[in-house]
């Protein structure tokens, strides 16, 4: 079976993006914490993401590997990603699609500059043919997603996870997975027929959007 993550193009792009994230994400997070310390309260999610600016806020290499295995083992053919940033998680998901025989990954991002960079990165990795990028507010850009959706990856603003899940709930296939970006103990999904994935999954009906 092919292992796309080992292809020279993918290895090169991922190494560049992970290195960039290692350099940028820490200082961006520190800047947000410093601002919150200065005003004495936690910023709203929209304000936090504005301060993050163009920092990748990327998943780690280890999380990327597990995300790849999750998508591959699930046999997903249609994936929706909320919040692609510069395309790190997108590459791992697209590699899984490639290695499982193909499919479609619909990826949303509100920052147009990041969409442009993500498109370039996926093209450089040789995976651009699997991706449909949608720029703008996910509650608008993901409102017309056709069924069946086999996997949802939530990596954007966490206060929008529940609204996005509710938006997509009617399009989920039987046995679909909903996966958030952060590592947390898993919670049982309440939607009948939707499986609980490896990390942390939530049914749109009872998921707690306040957990970080």
N, C-alpha and C positions, 0 to 999 in steps of 0.2 A: 504494500500500500504506500502511496506517496506520502511524504512528510514535508508539507509546504513550509513549515517553520524553519526548516534547515536549508531552504533554497538560498543561494547567495544574495539575491535581491532582497528577500525578506529579512535575512540576517542583517544586512547592511542598513536597511531603513530602521529596523527595530533598535539596533545598537545606537544609531544616531538619535532617535527619539527618546530612548531611555536615558541616554547621557544628558540630553537637553532637559528632561524632566528632573533628573538628579540635581541639576544646577539651578533650576528655576522654581520648582514647587516648594522647596523648603523656605526660601526667602519670601515667596508670595504668602505662604501660610503665616510666617512670622509677622509680616506686615499687617495682616488681618488681625492677629492677636494683639499687636501693639495698638492698633486703632481701638479695639474693644477695651483694652486696659486704660487707654486715655480717656474714653468717654464713660467708663464704668458700667458698661452693659454689652450684651451680645447684640451684634448687628443682625438685621433681618437678612434672610438668605439672598435676596436680590442684591443688597448692599455688599454682602461678602463676595459674591461672584463678580461684582463690578470691580472690587479691589483686587481680586485675583488677576484681572486683566487677561493677558494672553498666555499666562502660565499654563502648561499642559494639563496639570492635575491628573496625571496619568496613573493607570494601574501599574503595579510593579511587574517585573519579569516573572516572578513566581505566580502571582495572581493571573497573569496573562496565560501562562502554561495551563493552569487549572481551568480557566475560562475556555481555552481551546478544547481541552478534554471534555468538558461539560457539553459544549456544542456538538462535538464530534460524536460522543457516546449517545447523545439524545437522538441523533439522526435528523436534527432540525434541517429543514429545507427553506424555511422562510423565517427570518430573524428581524426583529425591530430593536434598534439601539436608540435610547434616549440620552443624548449628550455624547457626541463623538470626540469633541475637542480637536486634537491634532491627528487623531486616527490610530492611536496605539491599540486600544481595545478592539477597534474596528478591524485591524490587521489580524489579530488572533481569531476573531469570529469568522472573518472571510477565509482565513487559512483552513479552518475547520470545514467550512462549506466546500472549499475546493477539494479537500481530501475525502469528503463524503460523497462526492460526485456532482457537486454544484448546487445552486440555489440562489436566493436573493436576500441581501441584507439592506434594509432600509434604515438609514442613519440620520438622525436629526441633530442640529446644532444651531443655537440662536445667534452665535457670533459669526458673521459672514466671513471675516478674515480667517477664522479657524476652519471654516468649511473649505475655503480655497486651499489652505495648506493641507488639510486632510485629503482632499481630492488628489493633490500632487503626490502625497506620501503613498496613497493606495496605488496610484498609477506606477510610481517608482518600484513598489513591491510586486508589481505584476498582478494585482488583485482588483483593479478598478472596474473590470467587467462584471463583478459580482455585486457592486454597490450602487444604490440609489441614494444620493445625498439630498437632504431637504433642509434648507436654511430658514430660520425663523422660530417663532414660538411653537413648541411641540404640540401644544393644545390645538393649534391650527394645522400645522404641517402633518400631524399624524392622525387627523380626524377622519381621513377617508381610506384607512388601511383595510384592504380586503382580506378576508379569511382564506386559508387558515394561517395563523401565526403560531409557530412552534416554540419560539424562544423570545423572551423580552429581556433585554439587558438595560438596567436603569443606572445611568452614570452621570446624569445631569443634576440640577438642583434637587436636593432631597425633599424639599417641601412640595415638590411637584410629582413625586413618585406615585402617590395615591391617585391624583387626578389623571395622570398618564395611564396608570393601570386601569382605571375605570373607563377611560376613553377606549382602550384596546380590548376590554374584557369580552365584548361580543364577537371579536375576531379570533380569540384564542382557540386553537385546536384542542381536541380531547388529549389529555396528557401533556399539555403545554407547560413550559417552565417559565417562571418569572424570577430573574436573578438581579440582585442589586450589586453594586460595585464593591462595597466594603465587606470585610470578613466579620460575620456575626454568628452567634448560635442560631440555628434555624427555627422557624416558627411554622406551624401547620397551616397550609392553605385551606380556606373555607370553600372555595369554588369547587363544586363536584367535578371530578375528572381531571383536575389540574394537579400535576405531581409536585412534590417538594424536592427542590434541587439540592446540590451538594452544600452550598454555603447557607444562604438565608433567603427564604422565599416567603411571599406574602400574598394572600388573596386580596383582591381589590375590595372585598366587602369588609374586611376587618384588619387591614394592615395599619400599623401605627406609624404615621409619617414623621413623628417627632424623634424616633430613634436615629442617631447620627449615622 
